[in-house]
């Protein structure tokens, strides 16, 4: 019992969490998605052994327009994807907990959020990511796909 208490007090993290967070570090780098209307970039950096950060942006002339900032954090409670979008949620961050990780596909969920309730990243290859958001909005199931290639 004393060992368990010491592990909890010392910030013990389950081994699978460390391995899963290590796999997520494959996101590190600069990514690009071309759509019919615009080009979106996503840039991921490793901050520490337990934190990554990203910025999604697009270029408008000589201006860089930030679309979203994300913190990816591992702590004693799990692994969390925490986006901040300027014109959503009053600009405040929203946490999505990692609920599934299998074959380089990572599902983050927040059932209480209006939309999306799930954010999924599938690292298809070292140079290709398929990410998507999904959930219910106004009683209707919705999904938006994002296909990124590494720069």
SULPE-V609856 format. One record per residue. RES is the residue in three letters. SS is DSSP state (helix for helix, strand for strand, loop for the rest). D_CENTER is the distance of its C-alpha to the mean C-alpha in Angstrom with 2 decimals. Layout:
# SULPE-V609856
res,ss,d_center
RES,SS,D_CENTER
RES,SS,D_CENTER
This chain:
# SULPE-V609856
res,ss,d_center
UNK,loop,35.70
UNK,helix,35.82
UNK,helix,33.42
UNK,helix,30.83
UNK,helix,31.23
UNK,helix,30.93
UNK,helix,27.72
UNK,helix,26.18
UNK,helix,27.58
UNK,loop,26.48
UNK,loop,22.77
UNK,loop,22.78
UNK,loop,19.50
UNK,loop,19.90
UNK,helix,20.20
UNK,helix,17.76
UNK,helix,14.95
UNK,helix,15.96
UNK,helix,16.25
UNK,helix,12.89
UNK,helix,11.24
UNK,helix,13.70
UNK,helix,12.67
UNK,helix,9.04
UNK,helix,11.06
UNK,helix,12.06
UNK,helix,9.34
UNK,loop,11.68
UNK,strand,13.80
UNK,strand,14.40
UNK,strand,13.67
UNK,strand,15.74
UNK,strand,16.05
UNK,strand,19.56
UNK,loop,20.50
UNK,loop,24.05
UNK,loop,23.68
UNK,loop,21.41
UNK,strand,19.34
UNK,strand,15.71
UNK,strand,14.31
UNK,strand,10.97
UNK,strand,11.70
UNK,strand,9.86
UNK,strand,12.08
UNK,strand,12.77
UNK,strand,14.16
UNK,strand,15.65
UNK,loop,15.82
UNK,loop,13.45
UNK,strand,11.15
UNK,strand,9.19
UNK,strand,8.80
UNK,strand,8.45
UNK,strand,10.64
UNK,strand,11.12
UNK,strand,14.86
UNK,strand,18.01
UNK,strand,21.53
UNK,strand,24.39
UNK,loop,27.57
UNK,loop,27.32
UNK,strand,24.70
UNK,strand,20.98
UNK,strand,19.28
UNK,strand,15.93
UNK,strand,13.92
UNK,strand,10.81
UNK,strand,9.77
UNK,strand,6.55
UNK,strand,7.27
UNK,strand,5.90
UNK,strand,9.26
UNK,strand,11.69
UNK,strand,14.81
UNK,loop,17.78
UNK,loop,16.26
UNK,strand,13.35
UNK,strand,9.76
UNK,strand,7.63
UNK,strand,4.34
UNK,strand,6.82
UNK,strand,7.34
UNK,strand,10.97
UNK,loop,12.89
UNK,loop,16.53
UNK,loop,18.29
UNK,loop,16.44
UNK,helix,16.83
UNK,helix,19.40
UNK,helix,16.89
UNK,loop,15.67
UNK,loop,12.20
UNK,strand,11.15
UNK,strand,9.71
UNK,strand,8.24
UNK,strand,9.63
UNK,strand,9.12
UNK,strand,12.29
UNK,strand,12.79
UNK,strand,12.44
UNK,strand,15.20
UNK,loop,16.22
UNK,loop,12.96
UNK,strand,11.38
UNK,strand,8.60
UNK,strand,8.85
UNK,strand,7.42
UNK,strand,10.36
UNK,loop,12.29
UNK,loop,15.71
UNK,loop,17.13
UNK,loop,15.08
UNK,loop,17.19
UNK,loop,14.90
UNK,loop,12.52
UNK,loop,12.69
UNK,strand,10.21
UNK,strand,6.97
UNK,strand,7.60
UNK,strand,7.07
UNK,strand,10.62
UNK,strand,11.73
UNK,strand,15.21
UNK,strand,16.98
UNK,loop,16.61
UNK,loop,17.00
UNK,strand,15.28
UNK,strand,11.92
UNK,strand,12.05
UNK,strand,9.08
UNK,strand,10.25
UNK,strand,10.39
UNK,strand,13.39
UNK,strand,15.72
UNK,strand,19.05
UNK,strand,20.23
UNK,loop,23.92
UNK,loop,24.68
UNK,strand,23.43
UNK,strand,20.72
UNK,strand,18.49
UNK,strand,15.94
UNK,strand,14.67
UNK,strand,13.95
UNK,strand,12.61
UNK,strand,14.25
UNK,strand,13.66
UNK,strand,16.27
UNK,strand,16.26
UNK,loop,18.73
